[in-house]
Amino acid sequence: MEITSSELKNIIKESIQESYEKPKATLTIAECANLTGIGRDKLMKLAHSNNSDFPCFKVGTKFLINRKLLSIWLKKISQEKRIL
């Protein structure tokens, strides 16, 4: 398979552009599950709990998780050796 110089330029341009894109500030429950390895059902339970310190909020009926606070929360529960 041969790649033309024009195609190669486009591939490089897209790769550079992707590397400069900032990650989203929030994650959906599904994205959070993918990122953390914590099950979707467990994340939903944490999100719905009034006593939880899980860093989420609702937009309409959808839960969103703050990405920066999620990292802090994961570090905290790891240090506390908390069982979820």
N, C-alpha and C positions, 0 to 999 in steps of 0.2 A: 504494500500500500504506500503510495507516494503522496506526500503532502506538499501542496504548492506554497510558495513563499507568502502569498496572501493569506492562506489558511493558517500558516504558522504564526504570522503576525497577529491574526485574530485570536488564536489560542493563547499566545503570550499576553496580549492586551487583556483578555478576560481573566486570566490567572492573576495578573497584577491588580486588576480592579477588585477581584474577590478578596485578595489579601488585605486591602485597605478598608474593606467594609467592616464596620463595628458590629459586634454581636448585639442582638436585641436586649433591651433592658429587662424584659419580662419573658417568662416561659409559660406555656400552657401546661396543664397536668401531664399530657402525653410527652411533651418535650422534656419536662422535668423527670419523668419516669425513665426516659431514654438516657438522659444525662447522668442520673444518679444511680440507676439500677434499683431504685425503690419501686415497688409495684404500684400500679395506678390506683388500685383499691385502697391501699394504705395511704397514698397521698390524698385521695379524696376524703378519707376518714380524718386525716390531720387538718385538711382545709375546712371541713365542716365543724370541727371541734372548737368550741368557744374558749376552752382552756389551753389550747395549743399555742406554742410560740412559733409555729410554722409561718414563714414570711410570705403570706399570700393575701390577696384581696379579690373582691368580685367586681366584674364589669358586666352588669346585667345578670345573666345566669352563669357566666363563665368565670372560673377561677384563673387568676394569673399569679405567678410567683416572681418576686423580685430576684433577679439573677445574683446581684451582689450580696444581698441579705441571705440568699440560699447558701452561698459559700460560707458565710459567717456561721449560719445555723448548723451546717454540716460539721464544721470544725468544733463548734460547741457541743453538739451531741456526741461527737467522737471522743472529745476530752472527758465528758461526763460518763462515757461508756453506757449511754442510755439505751434502753430497749424500746423500740417503737412498737 
